[in-house]
Amino acid sequence: MPPRELSKDLVRVLKSLKLGKLLPTLPERLRQARERGMDPEDVLLLILSDEVQRRDRNRLVARAHRAHLDPSMVFDEWDLGANITYDRRLLDELRLLGFLERRHHVLVMGPVGVGKTMLAHALGHLAIHRGHSVHCEPAEKLFRRLKGARLDETHTAELRRLTRVDLLIIDDFGLRAMDELETADIYELITARHQAGSMVMTSNRDPSEWLTILADPLLAQALVDRFTNNAYDLVIEGESYRKRQKPRLNPAS
């Protein structure tokens, strides 16, 4: 039996109550209820539960968007067949987010293209789903933004915001030598978040190499010591997944 068309009065009332998003699925739900002879209270619960779930999904999507997380970079899309090696037991443990509860950090290291960014974003999505606040940003963009914040006198407020977030994700840290302002900013962030909030950082460089690219040797030693002694190291080795995305001629052409 096909679903019945909803009455105009019902459509109007639902829209006035801001429940218009129920309309696409409501006819099918009502058809199911009639066929099963459901109690009216159970029908109402089923329909309103659909709306609660829809709003929860939308809320999570909005929070992930505000956190600057890529919606496609989730663990469901992680390529288990990729030609890479890593500590699978450690990754499974990190996915439980115990490090976040204990305010530890995570350093994801490896060469270009092995999936460091994807893992960082995927951990961010898990944190969002568990109700944590997240901010994710590439290191280059973050440092440019903090330099600009000095010009309009919002630098202190921005650092405070980055310090308060439950999980701060900094992607592609250490791609190049850093100047004094950038060194001071990363030192302040790591110092402020030491045992107070978690960070996930991705890098092509081992922390021992950070010492050579930071402008101030003393600040460099202090931030490396604080970060590394409070961080899990997830090392990924292998070939870039981008090789599999390289365009090739069709052999049959």
Backbone as a ProteinNet text record, in pm:
[ID]
protein_1_A
[PRIMARY]
MPPRELSKDLVRVLKSLKLGKLLPTLPERLRQARERGMDPEDVLLLILSDEVQRRDRNRLVARAHRAHLDPSMVFDEWDLGANITYDRRLLDELRLLGFLERRHHVLVMGPVGVGKTMLAHALGHLAIHRGHSVHCEPAEKLFRRLKGARLDETHTAELRRLTRVDLLIIDDFGLRAMDELETADIYELITARHQAGSMVMTSNRDPSEWLTILADPLLAQALVDRFTNNAYDLVIEGESYRKRQKPRLNPAS
[TERTIARY]
85.5	0	88.9	72.2	154.7	116.8	212.7	182.7	73.4	-11.5	-113.5	-51.6	-113.7	-69.6	-109.3	-19	-47.3	-148.9	-233.6	-332	-262.9	-321.5	-266.4	-262.4	-362.2	-365	-249	-219.7	-108.1	24.2	40.3	162.8	179.9	69.6	75.9	114.4	54.8	84.3	229.2	276.4	415.6	513	485.9	574.4	569	452	440.6	517.5	531.6	607.9	754.9	795.2	932.5	969.9	873.8	895.8	879.6	898.4	881.5	976.6	1091.2	1188.3	1135.9	1026.9	965.3	890.4	850.8	757.5	805.1	934.3	974.5	956	975.9	969.8	838.7	760.8	640	538.4	507.2	409.3	448.2	576.7	621.3	611.4	646.8	635.4	489.5	398.9	257	204.8	251.9	211.2	256.3	381.6	433.5	351.4	315.4	239.5	101.7	36.5	-96.2	-87.1	13.4	26.9	57.9	130.9	169	68.5	-30.6	-127.9	-65.6	25.4	99.2	12	45.8	-19.8	12.6	-82.7	-56.1	62.3	80.1	193.5	325.2	329	451	477.8	371.3	387.2	448.1	394	445.1	591.8	626	765.2	856	812.9	893.4	919.1	814.2	827.2	916.5	894.8	976.4	1120.7	1141.8	1278	1353.8	1284.3	1345.8	1396.4	1314.3	1352.1	1468.5	1468.3	1580.2	1710.3	1706.2	1826.2	1873.4	1778.7	1815.8	1883.9	1828.6	1887.6	2025	2038.9	2169.3	2273.9	2235	2329.4	2369.1	2272.1	2300.8	2388.6	2365.4	2446.3	2592	2613	2748.9	2817.6	2741.7	2797.5	2838.2	2754.7	2784.5	2906.8	2918	3032.8	3161.8	3155	3272.9	3313.3	3214.9	3243.9	3312.2	3261.8	3323.3	3464.7	3488.7	3622.3	3718.7	3667.3	3746.4	3793.4	3708.8	3739.5	3683.1	3762.3	3718.4	3614.7	3492.9	3389.3	3422.1	3513.3	3547.7	3657.2	3723.9	3836	3789.3	3726.9	3675.7	3729.1	3722.2	3781	3710	3583.9	3513.6	3575.5	3647.3	3709.6	3858.1	3908.7	4049.9	4076.9	4177.8	4209.2	4294.5	4230.6	4302.8	4399.3	4382.2	4469.8	4587.7	4603.4	4713.5	4848.2	4947.1	5081.3	5159.9	5112.2	5176.6	5183.1	5272.2	5282.8	5271.9	5208.4	5195	5152	5155.4	5118.7	4966	4905.4	4759.7	4702.5	4773.3	4725.9	4720.1	4822	4822.7	4708.7	4686.2	4577.4	4442	4423.8	4298.9	4280.5	4388.5	4381.1	4349.6	4410.9	4385.4	4240.7	4180.6	4041.4	3944.4	3987.4	3904.6	3905.6	3998.4	4012.1	4050.2	4113.1	4164	4268.6	4346.6	4449.1	4386.4	4265.7	4196.9	4150	4099.6	4055	4173.1	4289.6	4408	4492.9	4448	4515	4656.5	4671	4795.8	4786.7	4900.2	4906.3	4928.1	4914.8	4943.9	5027.7	5138.6	5220.8	5212.8	5161.4	5152.5	5264.8	5361.7	5479.8	5485.7	5546.1	5565.2	5590.1	5627.8	5653.7	5525.1	5541.1	5427.1	5333.8	5202.1	5102.9	5064.9	5107.2	5076	4947.7	4883.5	4755.3	4759	4861.8	4873.1	4756.4	4729.3	4620.6	4486.8	4464.4	4336.7	4317.5	4421.8	4409.6	4382.4	4448.1	4426.4	4282.3	4231.3	4092.6	3995.8	4025.5	3936.9	3928.6	4040.6	4037.4	3956.3	3965.8	3885.9	3737.2	3697.1	3555.3	3506.9	3590.1	3551	3531.4	3622.1	3611.4	3482.9	3447.7	3322.4	3204	3203.8	3092.9	3084.2	3196.8	3195.3	3164.7	3136.1	3096.6	3209.4	3329.1	3443.2	3450.6	3508.7	3533.2	3665.9	3669.8	3786.1	3815.7	3942.9	3984.3	4097.7	4087	4186.7	4233.3	4366.1	4418.2	4559.1	4591.3	4729.1	4821.1	4942.4	5035.5	5060.7	5079.7	5108	4994.4	4871.3	4756.9	4742.3	4766.7	4756	4854.8	4979.4	5080	5054.2	5006.3	4970.4	4857.2	4761	4645.8	4686.3	4777.6	4822.5	4906.1	4981.1	5055.2	4958.7	4853.6	4752.9	4681.3	4663.7	4594.8	4673.7	4804.9	4885.3	4854.4	4819.7	4795.4	4665.5	4562.9	4434.6	4412.2	4520.9	4519.4	4421.8	4406.2	4323.8	4409.6	4541.8	4633.3	4613.5	4604.9	4587.6	4456.9	4350.6	4220.2	4221.5	4290.2	4294.7	4374.9	4487.3	4564	4482.4	4405.7	4322	4217.1	4160.5	4060.1	4123.2	4242.3	4310.9	4354.1	4374.4	4414	4295.6	4176.2	4058.6	3996.7	4016.3	3951.1	4000.2	3911.4	3948.3	4057.6	4047.1	4145.9	4189.1	4317	4374.7	4455.6	4420.4	4489.1	4568.5	4698.9	4786	4847.4	4815.2	4855.4	4979.4	5066.1	5186.6	5276.8	5305.4	5396.8	5541.4	5620.2	5762.9	5803	5723.6	5760	5880	5900.4	6009.7	6059.8	6170.1	6222.5	6121.5	6112.6	6012.9	6081.7	6014.7	6072.8	6042.8	6085.6	6074.9	5929.3	5842.7	5703	5634.4	5661.6	5601.9	5652.4	5781	5837.7	5774	5756.5	5694.4	5550.3	5477.5	5337.7	5324.1	5404.4	5391.4	5440.3	5539.3	5585	5473.4	5405.3	5298.6	5182.9	5148.3	5039.2	5072.5	5191.4	5229.7	5244.7	5300.3	5316.4	5180.1	5088.5	4957.4	4875.2	4895.6	4817.1	4885.4	5001.8	5074.3	4994.4	4950.1	4869.7	4737.9	4698.3	4571.7	4476.7	4528.4	4446.4	4527.8	4462.1	4530.2	4555.4	4659.6	4691.4	4717.8	4682.4	4725.9	4805.4	4928.9	5012.4	5060.1	5060.9	5119.3	5245.9	5344.4	5471.5	5548.8	5624.4	5718.1	5849.6	5867	5994.3	5980.5	6084.2	6095.9	6117.4	6065.8	6084.1	6228.7	6323.6	6464.1	6503.6	6434.2	6461.4	6395.9	6294.4	6229.3	6328.1	6424.5	6521.6	6596.9	6615.2	6694.8	6612.2	6478.8	6395.8	6326	6333.7	6274.4	6375.7	6328.9	6419.1	6495.7	6434.8	6497.3	6533.7	6663.5	6705.9	6649.7	6642.2	6592.1	6442.7	6365.9	6222.8	6202.6	6286.9	6276	6294.4	6397.1	6421.7	6307	6255.8	6148.5	6020.2	5981.7	5855.2	5866.2	5982.9	5999.9	5993.3	6056.8	6054.7	5912.9	5839.9	5703.4	5612.6	5625.9	5535	5567.1	5690.5	5725.1	5705.8	5730.3	5715.5	5570.6	5478.3	5336.3	5258.7	5332.5	5268.1	5288.4	5183.5	5196.4	5255.1	5344.7	5405.2	5346.7	5272.1	5218.6	5297.1	5384.4	5472	5412.9	5395.7	5343	5452.6	5477.2	5579.3	5517.6	5568.2	5517.8	5513.2	5444.1	5439.1	5316.2	5326.1	5216.6	5095.1	4976.7	4853.1	4822.7	4883.5	4857	4909.3	5003.7	5052.8	4939.3	4846.5	4734.6	4631.5	4639	4546	4601.8	4726.1	4789.7	4713.8	4678.8	4604.2	4690	4628.7	4699.7	4611.4	4673.7	4599.4	4532.7	4415.1	4346.8	4419.6	4464.5	4541.1	4465.6	4333.8	4254.1	4240.2	4277.2	4259.1	4373.2
-119.8	0	124.5	214.5	335.7	431	517.8	613.9	711.5	750.8	850.4	989.4	1075.2	1213.7	1285.3	1364.3	1436.5	1547.1	1572.1	1679.1	1815.2	1913	2048.5	2106.5	2073.4	2124.9	2068.7	1940.2	1879.8	1941.1	1959.8	2022.7	2162.2	2237.1	2374	2374.7	2286.5	2282.4	2241.7	2141.4	2098.2	2210.8	2283	2394.2	2505.4	2531.4	2637	2600.4	2469.9	2421.9	2399.2	2442.1	2423.4	2275.2	2193.3	2050.5	2010.4	2106	2080.6	1976.8	1956.1	1856.6	1714	1697.8	1565.7	1523.6	1621.3	1595.9	1491.7	1488.2	1388.7	1244.3	1215.7	1077.1	1043.9	1144.6	1120.8	1029.2	1046	954.8	808.2	778.1	638.8	587.7	672.6	633.3	604.5	686.9	666.1	539.2	511.8	388.9	266.5	270.2	159.4	141	255	248.3	184.5	219.5	163	12	-28.9	-170.9	-254.4	-195.7	-271.1	-254.5	-168.2	-145.1	-88.6	4.4	58.2	146.4	146.9	235	380.1	473.5	613.9	673.6	634.6	687.7	641.1	514	460.8	528.6	558	627.5	765.2	836.6	970.3	963.7	865.4	849.8	821.5	735.3	701.4	822.3	900.5	1016.9	1123.2	1149.5	1251.7	1204.5	1075	1022	1044.5	1029.7	1060.3	1203.9	1294.9	1436.8	1464.1	1400.1	1417.5	1369.6	1254.5	1201.6	1293.4	1346.8	1438.6	1562.3	1617.4	1738	1708.5	1592.3	1554.7	1543.6	1481.7	1469.4	1606.7	1693.6	1827.6	1905.6	1885.2	1954.3	1908.8	1778.7	1726.4	1777.2	1782	1833.1	1979.5	2057.7	2199.8	2218.2	2139.2	2150.9	2110.1	2005.4	1963.6	2070.6	2136	2244.3	2361.3	2397.7	2507.5	2472.1	2344.5	2299.2	2290.1	2311.5	2304.2	2161.6	2064.2	1925.3	1889.2	1818.4	1773.2	1662	1677.9	1576.3	1441	1436.6	1309.7	1234.4	1300.6	1238.5	1175.9	1060.8	986.2	843.2	772.5	638.9	541.5	564.9	477.9	482.3	592.7	607.6	570.1	528.1	491.9	365.5	371.6	262.7	157.7	48.8	-57.1	-131.7	-116.8	-186.5	-103.1	16.4	103.6	39.7	69.2	13.2	94.7	90.1	162.6	71.6	105.6	32.3	131.7	87.8	168.9	77.2	127.4	49.4	45.7	-60.7	-70.5	-76.7	-137.8	-144.9	-5.9	75.8	211.6	292.9	279.9	354.7	313.6	183.5	137.9	200.9	212.5	273.7	422.5	490.7	633.5	660.1	568.8	586.1	581.5	526.2	526.3	662.4	750.4	887.6	894.2	789.2	795.6	903.8	928.3	1033.1	1168.8	1189.7	1317.5	1333.5	1226.9	1232.8	1256.2	1200.2	1213.8	1334.5	1409.3	1531.8	1506.3	1396.3	1367.1	1417.9	1418.9	1462	1341.6	1366.3	1264.9	1330.5	1267.9	1313.5	1208	1247.3	1156.9	1194.6	1105.2	1133.3	1040.4	1091.5	1008.6	1093.5	1031.2	1105	1158.6	1232.7	1293.6	1186.1	1207.9	1127.4	995.5	969.5	839.6	842.2	958.7	964.7	1030.8	1108.9	1173.9	1269.8	1352.2	1450.2	1381.5	1274.1	1204	1148	1088.8	1033.8	1143.3	1257.7	1368.1	1417.1	1435.3	1480.2	1374.1	1246.9	1140.2	1137.5	1159.4	1167.8	1289.1	1397.8	1516.2	1489.1	1415.1	1380.7	1294.9	1198.4	1116	1202.4	1298.7	1386.6	1469.2	1517.6	1592.2	1504.9	1381	1289.3	1257.7	1268.9	1243.3	1370.3	1480.1	1601.9	1697.5	1675	1762.2	1876.7	1986.4	2097.6	2074.3	2107.9	2078.7	2198.7	2224.8	2321.1	2258.2	2260.5	2199.4	2302.5	2310.6	2410.4	2371.3	2391	2371	2471.2	2429.1	2515.1	2647.3	2640.6	2763.6	2864.2	2818.9	2908.5	2962	2876.9	2918.5	3029.6	3012.5	3113.4	3244.8	3238.3	3361.1	3433.8	3356.4	3416.2	3480.2	3416.8	3472.6	3599.2	3603.3	3726	3839.6	3809.6	3911.1	3956	3864.7	3898.7	3999.7	4001.4	4101.2	4242.1	4251.3	4382.7	4444.6	4362.1	4418	4393.9	4357.9	4344	4237	4131.8	4019.1	3895.5	3912.1	3800	3726.6	3800.8	3739	3661.8	3719.6	3653.3	3526.9	3532.3	3415.5	3302.7	3335.4	3232.4	3171.4	3254.5	3204.6	3106.5	3139.6	3051.1	2918.7	2923.1	2801.5	2718.1	2783.2	2712.6	2642.2	2704.8	2650.8	2530.2	2516.9	2409	2273.3	2173.8	2043.1	1975.5	1982.8	1919.1	2017.6	2047.2	2135.5	2049.6	2054.9	1978.3	2075.2	2054.8	2136.7	2044.3	2070.3	1982.3	2036.7	1945.7	1980.1	2077	2045.4	2129.2	2101.4	2207.9	2193.2	2174.7	2224.4	2210.5	2297.4	2404.8	2499.3	2561.7	2638.5	2712.2	2816.9	2838.3	2928.9	3051.3	3166.5	3289.7	3302.9	3415.4	3433.6	3440	3507.3	3517.8	3381.6	3304.8	3171.9	3079.7	3089.1	3009.2	3045.5	3175.5	3219.8	3171	3172.9	3130.2	2981.1	2897.2	2753.5	2719.1	2791.8	2770.2	2802.8	2915	2954.6	2855.2	2807.2	2710.9	2579.2	2527.1	2399.6	2414.1	2526.6	2549.6	2561.5	2638.2	2659.2	2530.9	2443.9	2321.4	2203.8	2223.1	2114.8	2063.5	1938.3	1872.7	1945.9	2033.7	2106	2077.6	2033.2	2005	1928	1852.1	1764.3	1832.5	1785.4	1830.1	1707.9	1719.8	1624.6	1704.5	1664.4	1732.9	1631.8	1673.6	1591	1659.5	1578.2	1635.7	1535.4	1589.3	1506.9	1488.9	1564.6	1566.6	1505.5	1438.1	1392.4	1514.6	1514	1629.9	1672.6	1579.4	1618.1	1716.1	1708.6	1800.8	1936.8	1942.8	2071	2171.1	2118.5	2206.4	2291.6	2239.4	2311.2	2411.2	2404.2	2493.3	2601.8	2592.5	2695	2804.9	2927.6	3043.6	3057.9	3019	3038.1	2901.8	2872.1	2739.2	2702.6	2800	2770	2737.1	2818.6	2789.9	2656.6	2628.8	2504.6	2384.3	2387.1	2275.1	2257.4	2369.3	2362.3	2305.4	2353.1	2306.6	2162.3	2124.4	1985.5	1892.3	1931.6	1848.6	1833.6	1944.6	1938.6	1854.7	1875.1	1805.7	1657.1	1622.9	1482.9	1395	1448.6	1366.9	1351	1412.9	1397.7	1346.4	1291.5	1257.3	1111.2	1052.8	924.6	950	862.8	875.2	769.4	814.3	723	746.4	653.8	665.8	585.4	651.2	585.1	582.5	466.3	450.9	384.2	418.8	357	456.2	416.1	501.5	591.3	701.7	798.1	736.8	755.9	707	783.5	901.5	982.7	916.3	823.5	750.8	673.6	622.5	546.1	635.4	765.8	861.1	924.2	889.3	947.4	906.4	1001.2	967.1	883.9	784.4	696.6	672.7	643.5	610.4	474.1	461.9	332.9	240.9	122.4	31.9	-6.2	-4.5	-45.8	65.4	188.5	299.5	307.9
0	0	0	-99.4	-104.7	8.1	51.4	157.3	114.3	208.1	179.7	175.3	99.2	93.9	223.2	276.6	400.7	376	475.1	462.7	468.8	405.2	405.1	545.7	627.1	764.7	845.7	830	902.7	858.8	727.8	676	734.9	738.8	792.3	940.4	1018.6	1162.1	1186.9	1114.5	1131.6	1098.8	992	954.8	1058.4	1114.1	1215	1341.7	1368.7	1483.8	1449	1329.4	1280.7	1275.2	1233.4	1215.3	1069.5	981.4	839.7	784	850.1	802.6	817.7	893.1	905.4	779.7	698.7	588.5	487.1	449.6	348.4	393.3	521.7	569.6	640	674.4	753.1	684.6	555	492.1	503.5	483.5	492.9	635.8	732.3	873.1	909	863	892.3	825.7	704.6	636.7	716.3	762.5	842.6	970.4	1032.6	1157.2	1134.9	1022.8	994.6	969.6	892.7	860.4	983.9	1077.9	1198.1	1312	1291.8	1397.9	1523.3	1507.5	1621.8	1709.6	1837.2	1933.1	1896.8	1905.7	1870.5	1945.5	2070.6	2147.7	2088.3	2045	1983.2	1849.1	1775.5	1647.3	1670.2	1768	1797.9	1838.8	1923.4	1966.3	1847.8	1756	1638.5	1551.3	1526.7	1438.7	1501.6	1630.3	1696.8	1714.5	1730.1	1739.7	1609.3	1496.3	1366.4	1364	1414.9	1412.9	1506.1	1622.7	1716.6	1653.8	1588.1	1523	1410.8	1334.6	1225.9	1281.4	1388.5	1447.1	1507.8	1569	1624.7	1514.2	1401.5	1289.1	1237.4	1221.4	1171.6	1268.1	1397.2	1497.4	1490.3	1472.8	1462.1	1335	1225.5	1099.3	1115	1180.9	1200.6	1289.2	1394.6	1484.9	1413.7	1332.1	1256.1	1155.7	1095.3	1000.4	1071.5	1188.2	1263.2	1308.3	1330.1	1370.9	1253.2	1129.9	1006.5	976.8	1010.1	978.8	841.7	764.4	632.6	651.2	597.1	618.3	558	460.8	396.7	471.1	565.5	635.5	766.5	753.4	868.1	859.8	972.3	975.1	882.2	851.3	757.9	618.5	588.4	456.8	458.4	573.6	584.8	501.7	415.6	323.5	394.8	435.6	505.9	415.1	283	189.6	142.4	198	155.4	187.3	104.7	121.5	224.5	347.7	456.9	578.5	671.2	797.7	912.4	1019.1	1139.6	1253.6	1372.9	1491	1500.6	1450.4	1449.5	1591.2	1680.6	1818.7	1880.3	1853.3	1905	1844.8	1714.3	1651.5	1710	1731.4	1793	1931	2005.3	2138.6	2128.4	2033.3	2016.1	1978.1	1902.7	1861	1978.3	2089.5	2209.8	2279.4	2237.7	2288.1	2435.3	2485.6	2622.5	2638.9	2533.4	2540.2	2565.5	2512.3	2529.2	2673.6	2730.6	2869.7	2963.7	2928.8	3014.9	2978	2876.3	2832.3	2782.5	2709.5	2640.9	2497.3	2428.2	2288.8	2197.4	2068	1966.8	1858.3	1824.4	1712.5	1603.1	1486.8	1371.9	1276.3	1260.1	1178.4	1057.5	950.4	833.1	710.4	598.9	475.5	414.1	308.2	239.7	184	202.6	133.8	197.2	322.1	382.6	466.1	476.6	546.9	682.7	711.1	842	865.8	766.5	780	799.8	724.3	736.2	876.6	933.5	1067.9	1169.9	1153.9	1247.5	1240	1119.2	1102.6	1155.6	1130.1	1176	1328.3	1395.8	1542.3	1586.4	1509.9	1540.6	1529.8	1426.5	1410.6	1527.2	1570.5	1685	1809.2	1828.4	1944.5	1939.9	1821.6	1805.1	1844.3	1801	1830.4	1979.7	2049.7	2194.6	2274.4	2204.7	2274.2	2307.4	2252	2280	2178.7	2220.8	2129.5	2057.8	1928.6	1844.2	1756.1	1734.8	1632.4	1554	1421.2	1333.4	1231.2	1211.8	1118.1	1073.2	945.1	900.8	969.5	1000.1	1073	1000.4	867.7	793.4	806.9	793.6	804.7	946.7	1044.9	1184.4	1216.3	1174.4	1206.1	1132.9	1008.7	937.6	1009.5	1056	1123.1	1255.3	1328.9	1455.4	1434.2	1325.1	1293.6	1264.2	1188.3	1159.6	1285.7	1380.1	1505	1587.4	1567.8	1638.8	1588.2	1461.7	1402.1	1452.1	1474.2	1520.6	1670.2	1739.4	1885.6	1934.3	1854.9	1898.3	1926.9	1926.6	1941.7	2074.3	2183.5	2315	2323.8	2270.8	2273.8	2188.5	2074.9	1986.6	2050.5	2114.1	2183	2296.8	2365.6	2475	2420.6	2303.9	2244.1	2203.8	2146.4	2104.9	2225.3	2337.4	2458.6	2523.1	2514.9	2583.5	2513	2382.6	2308.3	2360.2	2362.5	2417.3	2335.9	2204.1	2116.8	2009.2	2006.7	1905	1808.5	1680.2	1576.2	1488.8	1481.9	1396.7	1291.8	1166.5	1056.6	986.7	943.9	866.6	941	1064.4	1142.4	1101.7	1091.2	1067.2	923	829.3	688.1	651.6	727	695.2	824	810.8	926.1	971.7	1102	1158.5	1216.8	1204.7	1257	1406.5	1464.6	1609	1655.6	1578.1	1617.9	1613.6	1508.9	1497.1	1607.8	1638	1746.4	1879.8	1903.4	2028.4	2038.3	1926.3	1928	1958.1	1891.3	1915.4	2055.5	2104.5	2242.5	2341.1	2319.6	2411.4	2406.6	2288.4	2277.3	2348.3	2322.6	2383.7	2534.2	2579.2	2723.6	2791.6	2730.5	2790.8	2794	2696.5	2688.7	2757.2	2813.2	2878.6	2998.4	2988.9	3092.5	3120.2	3026.9	3042.5	2927	2814.5	2697.4	2595.7	2512.5	2417.8	2283.8	2216.7	2082	1994.7	1868.1	1766.1	1664.5	1640.7	1542.4	1440	1314.1	1209.1	1160	1126.7	1082.8	998.9	903.4	827.2	901.4	1009.5	1081.6	1220.6	1262	1400	1490	1613.4	1701.5	1720.9	1709.4	1721.4	1611.3	1496	1386.4	1408.9	1495.2	1522	1581.2	1656	1721.8	1620.8	1499.2	1399.9	1319.3	1327.9	1246	1328.2	1460.5	1546.3	1572.9	1581.8	1583.7	1714.4	1825.9	1957.1	2014.9	2031.6	2078.5	2216.1	2307.7	2441.1	2438.5	2365.4	2351.8	2280.6	2181.1	2105.9	2198.3	2280.2	2371.5	2470.6	2520.6	2620	2558.5	2439.3	2381.4	2334.4	2279.4	2236.7	2356.7	2466.9	2587.5	2640.5	2649.9	2702.5	2613.1	2481.5	2390.3	2382.2	2355.6	2330.2	2452.5	2571.4	2692	2736.2	2662.2	2692.7	2571.1	2472.1	2345.1	2307.5	2246	2178.3	2040.2	1996.6	1864.2	1771.5	1671.4	1570.2	1441.8	1409.2	1292.5	1177.5	1063.4	943.9	838.3	784.2	681.2	558.8	442.4	320.1	206.7	98.6	-19.6	-16.1	-87.1	-92.1	-160.7	-98.1	-160.2	-288	-303.8	-422.9	-549.6	-535.7	-653.1	-718.8	-635.3	-690.4	-757	-729.6	-788.9	-915.9	-950.4	-1068.1	-1193.7	-1282.5	-1404.4	-1500.1	-1558.2	-1652.6	-1774.3	-1886.4	-2006.4	-1992.1	-2047.1	-2050.7	-2146.5	-2100.3	-2189	-2315.7	-2309.7	-2425.8	-2528.8	-2492.5	-2585.5	-2684.3
[MASK]
+++++++++++++++++++++++++++++++++++++++++++++++++++++++++++++++++++++++++++++++++++++++++++++++++++++++++++++++++++++++++++++++++++++++++++++++++++++++++++++++++++++++++++++++++++++++++++++++++++++++++++++++++++++++++++++++++++++++++++++++++++++++++++++

